[in-house]
Amino acid sequence: MSLNHTGRLAAVLAGFAVYGLSTVGPAMAKSPQETDSNRSGLSARPSGETAGGSRSMTQREPIPYSTLRKATTQLRSGASRTVRNGANGEKEVVFKVTTRPDGVEIHREKVSERIIKKPVDEIVQEGQRATLPSRGYFSGRRMLTMIPTTYDPYHCGGDGRGLTALGLKARYGVVAVDPRFIPLGTKLYVEGYGYAIAADTGGAIKGNRIDLCVDSKHQARGVVSFKALHVYIID
């Protein structure tokens, strides 16, 4: 190889070396460029941590029913019966819930509520024996003077079933009368005994005689057999 060729080759190699250092070198000297993943990684929160704030939450809650108690003369004093069963209602409630950055609830505020189903009240009848007032409810009502006797419900009817002439089960508050004197089905108030219904008859019950049913729990202490008392016609 001649001296001229050798010189040209050396010049080319020198130029390549200079060019490479001027382009590759600065690129290597630069700091690593930020990528999207690096940028997002720098602002990310630790796993499991959420931003604190508030949110809306909706839930359904029951509406308890109420019990309505009504006095009745159709039951003996102290007894009760349920006329209608109660049922709970339901409502939808919206809350504003405030939480800490770690997600723990720190405050809850009710924003609104909406009734989805109204509750149904329970109705209970309770037997109540009234005392005889000198005025008021019985004022102006027909009053009879009658001669009382008493009987127990197990000797009612004569067929062992204890049913009255109207088909009612004999119990306290059911009395026997002469239907020509007091029609069967008439509601009464018997002095010393309480409210009653004329629902039975008897061979010895004639005219102003009245036979009062009593039992072991409800003795007619205010009634003396064959001693006249007042009977009021209610209905």
C-alpha positions in Angstrom: 0.0 0.0 0.0 1.4 3.4 -1.0 1.9 6.2 1.4 -1.0 8.2 -0.1 -3.5 5.4 0.4 -2.3 5.0 4.0 -2.8 8.7 4.7 -6.3 8.7 3.3 -7.3 5.7 5.4 -6.0 7.3 8.5 -7.9 10.5 7.7 -11.2 8.6 7.2 -10.7 6.7 10.5 -10.0 9.8 12.3 -13.1 11.5 10.9 -15.3 8.6 11.9 -13.9 8.6 15.4 -14.6 12.3 15.7 -18.1 12.0 14.3 -19.0 9.0 16.6 -17.8 10.8 19.7 -19.7 14.0 18.8 -23.0 12.1 18.4 -23.0 9.1 20.6 -21.1 10.7 23.4 -23.6 13.5 24.2 -26.5 11.1 24.0 -24.8 8.9 26.6 -24.0 11.8 28.8 -27.7 12.9 28.9 -29.8 11.8 31.9 -32.5 9.2 31.2 -35.6 10.8 29.7 -38.8 10.6 31.7 -41.4 8.3 30.3 -45.2 8.2 30.8 -44.8 5.2 33.1 -42.1 6.9 35.1 -44.1 10.1 35.4 -47.2 8.4 36.6 -45.1 6.2 39.0 -43.8 9.2 40.8 -47.3 10.5 41.6 -49.0 7.2 42.5 -50.2 6.5 46.1 -49.2 3.4 48.0 -51.3 0.3 47.3 -54.5 0.2 49.2 -54.7 3.9 50.0 -57.6 5.9 48.6 -58.3 9.6 48.5 -60.4 11.0 51.4 -63.6 12.7 50.6 -67.4 12.1 50.6 -69.7 9.8 48.7 -73.5 9.2 48.5 -74.9 5.9 49.9 -78.5 4.6 49.6 -80.0 2.0 51.9 -83.4 0.6 52.8 -84.7 0.6 56.3 -87.9 -0.8 57.9 -90.7 1.4 59.3 -92.1 -0.3 62.5 -95.8 -0.6 62.7 -97.9 0.8 65.6 -100.5 -1.0 67.7 -103.9 0.6 68.1 -105.8 -0.6 71.2 -109.6 -0.3 71.2 -111.9 -0.9 74.1 -114.9 -3.2 73.4 -117.8 -4.6 75.4 -117.8 -7.8 73.3 -114.9 -9.2 75.4 -114.8 -9.8 79.1 -112.6 -7.4 81.1 -108.9 -8.2 80.8 -109.3 -10.3 77.6 -108.0 -9.1 74.2 -107.9 -10.2 70.6 -106.1 -9.1 67.5 -108.4 -7.9 64.9 -105.7 -7.0 62.3 -102.1 -8.0 62.2 -99.5 -5.3 61.8 -96.9 -5.1 59.1 -93.7 -3.1 58.8 -93.3 -0.6 56.1 -90.1 0.3 54.2 -88.2 3.5 53.3 -85.2 4.4 51.2 -82.7 6.6 52.8 -79.8 8.5 51.1 -76.7 9.4 53.2 -73.7 11.6 52.6 -70.7 9.6 53.9 -67.4 11.3 54.7 -64.3 9.1 54.8 -60.6 9.5 55.7 -57.8 8.9 53.1 -57.6 5.3 54.3 -61.3 4.8 53.6 -62.5 4.7 57.2 -65.9 6.4 57.6 -65.8 9.4 60.0 -69.2 11.0 59.5 -72.6 10.2 58.0 -75.4 12.7 57.3 -78.9 11.9 56.1 -79.7 13.8 53.0 -83.2 12.5 52.1 -85.6 9.6 52.5 -88.5 8.2 50.5 -91.3 5.9 51.7 -91.5 2.8 49.6 -94.2 1.0 51.6 -96.4 2.4 54.4 -96.7 0.3 57.6 -100.0 -1.3 58.5 -101.1 -0.7 62.1 -102.0 -3.6 64.3 -105.5 -3.4 65.8 -106.2 -5.0 69.2 -109.5 -5.1 70.9 -109.5 -5.1 74.7 -112.4 -6.1 76.9 -113.5 -3.4 79.3 -116.2 -3.5 81.9 -117.8 -0.1 82.5 -119.0 1.1 85.8 -122.6 2.3 85.9 -122.7 6.1 85.9 -125.6 8.0 87.4 -125.7 10.3 84.3 -124.2 10.4 80.9 -124.2 7.3 78.6 -127.2 5.6 80.2 -129.2 8.7 80.7 -132.5 8.4 78.7 -132.0 4.7 77.9 -134.7 2.2 78.7 -134.2 0.6 82.1 -135.8 -2.6 83.3 -136.0 -4.0 86.8 -135.3 -7.7 86.6 -134.8 -10.7 88.9 -131.4 -12.4 88.3 -130.1 -15.9 88.6 -126.8 -17.3 87.5 -125.6 -20.4 85.6 -122.2 -21.8 84.5 -121.4 -22.2 80.8 -121.0 -26.0 81.1 -124.7 -26.4 81.7 -125.8 -24.4 78.7 -127.8 -25.9 75.9 -128.4 -29.3 77.3 -126.5 -31.1 74.5 -123.1 -30.8 76.1 -121.7 -28.3 73.6 -122.4 -25.2 75.6 -124.1 -23.3 72.8 -126.8 -20.8 73.3 -130.1 -20.4 71.4 -128.3 -17.9 69.1 -125.4 -20.4 68.5 -122.9 -18.4 70.6 -120.5 -20.2 73.0 -121.7 -19.7 76.5 -119.3 -17.4 78.4 -119.3 -14.5 80.8 -121.3 -11.7 79.2 -123.9 -14.0 77.7 -127.3 -14.0 79.4 -130.6 -15.8 79.0 -133.9 -13.9 78.8 -137.5 -14.3 77.8 -137.5 -13.3 74.1 -141.0 -11.9 74.5 -139.7 -9.5 77.2 -136.2 -8.8 75.6 -135.5 -9.8 72.0 -132.5 -12.1 71.5 -129.5 -10.3 70.2 -130.2 -7.2 72.4 -127.1 -5.6 74.0 -127.5 -4.9 77.7 -125.8 -3.4 80.7 -126.6 -5.3 83.8 -126.0 -3.6 87.1 -123.3 -5.3 89.1 -122.5 -7.6 86.2 -121.4 -5.5 83.2 -122.1 -5.5 79.5 -124.0 -8.5 78.1 -125.9 -9.8 75.2 -129.2 -11.6 75.3 -128.3 -14.8 73.5 -130.1 -17.6 75.3 -133.4 -18.7 76.7 -134.5 -21.0 79.5 -137.6 -22.9 80.6 -137.7 -21.0 83.9 -136.8 -17.7 82.4 -140.1 -15.9 82.0 -141.0 -12.2 82.0 -138.5 -10.1 83.9 -136.2 -13.0 84.9 -132.6 -12.9 83.6 -130.0 -15.7 83.9 -126.4 -14.5 83.9 -123.5 -16.7 82.8 -120.6 -16.8 85.2 -117.3 -18.8 85.3 -114.5 -19.4 87.7 -112.6 -16.3 86.6 -115.5 -13.9 86.4 -117.8 -14.1 89.3 -120.7 -11.7 89.4 -120.0 -10.5 92.9 -122.3 -7.5 92.5 -125.3 -9.8 91.8 -127.4 -11.5 94.4 -129.8 -14.1 93.1 -133.4 -13.2 93.2 -132.6 -9.7 94.3 -134.0 -7.1 91.9 -131.5 -5.1 89.8 -131.5 -2.6 87.0 -130.9 -3.7 83.3 -130.3 -1.1 80.7 -131.1 -1.6 77.0 -128.1 -0.5 75.0 -129.0 -1.6 71.5 
